[in-house]
Amino acid sequence: MGSIIGDILPLALGIAISPIPIIAAILMLLSPKARGTSVGFLAGWVIGIVVAIVVFTLLGAILPATDDDASKPIAGAIKIVLGLLLLLLALKQWRSRPHGDSEPALPKWMSAIDSMTAVRAFLLAFLLAAVNPKNLLMAASAGIVIGSAGESAGASTVAIVIFTLIAASSVALPVIAYLVAAQKMAAPLESLRGWLVHNNATVMSVLLLVIGVVVIGKGIGSF
């Protein structure tokens, strides 16, 4: 169980540190409908993460079973492929980073956040968590780790809960902080948003590079 938690922690942190959903949550907290949209966004984010990791945990669980000490070539090959895809995304992010004082390009849907409803915020967050390639690859890697470990249903559930809590924390914390002390959070949130906007590509490229190498290493170790 301990080794599973150790393997999925970097992947959970990778999702947690992903700047785009954090920026989206902050923009919602600074919008006229802050409470409704931010809570909807948080709910969609958590459920999206849960759906993604549960699906891949179930897929990992149906891989051919082996003894604990035996090699797991199928799971290893899947991990290597996922790791290589993460490295490709890291390269793409690095090449898209802004140079000098140029303004980074953000998704067009962010301009519609002020008029977004709670339901649309929920759907947006679900898509960012469960369909977005970067987050999906990290959830898939974690799910394969959990599902192929051969642990009991209870142990797998604990691992999924831990993964979800960590992965969702970066969106949950500002939303909860805003609900508790809205007036005090406006200035810090705006400052954080500005930093994330200008460093989004760099943060994600370094993050995906490190996690991709780790996942490939785990895959090689499965042979």
Stockholm file with secondary structure:
# STOCKHOLM 1.0

chainA/1-223         MGSIIGDILPLALGIAISPIPIIAAILMLLSPKARGTSVGFLAGWVIGIVVAIVVFTLLGAILPATDDDASKPIAGAIKIVLGLLLLLLALKQWRSRPHGDSEPALPKWMSAIDSMTAVRAFLLAFLLAAVNPKNLLMAASAGIVIGSAGESAGASTVAIVIFTLIAASSVALPVIAYLVAAQKMAAPLESLRGWLVHNNATVMSVLLLVIGVVVIGKGIGSF
#=GR chainA/1-223 SS CHHHHHHHHHHHHHHHTCHHHHHHHHHHHTSTTHHHHHHHHHHHHHHHHHHHHHHHHHHHHTSCCCCTTSCCHHHHHHHHHHHHHHHHHHHHHHHTSCCTTCCCCCCGGGGGGGGCCHHHHHHHHHHHHHTSHHHHHHHHHHHHHHHTTTCCHHHHHHHHHHHHHHHHHHHHHHHHHHHHCHHHHHHHHHHHHHHHHHHHHHHHHHHHHHHHHHHHHHHHHTC
#=GC SS_cons         CHHHHHHHHHHHHHHHTCHHHHHHHHHHHTSTTHHHHHHHHHHHHHHHHHHHHHHHHHHHHTSCCCCTTSCCHHHHHHHHHHHHHHHHHHHHHHHTSCCTTCCCCCCGGGGGGGGCCHHHHHHHHHHHHHTSHHHHHHHHHHHHHHHTTTCCHHHHHHHHHHHHHHHHHHHHHHHHHHHHCHHHHHHHHHHHHHHHHHHHHHHHHHHHHHHHHHHHHHHHHTC
//
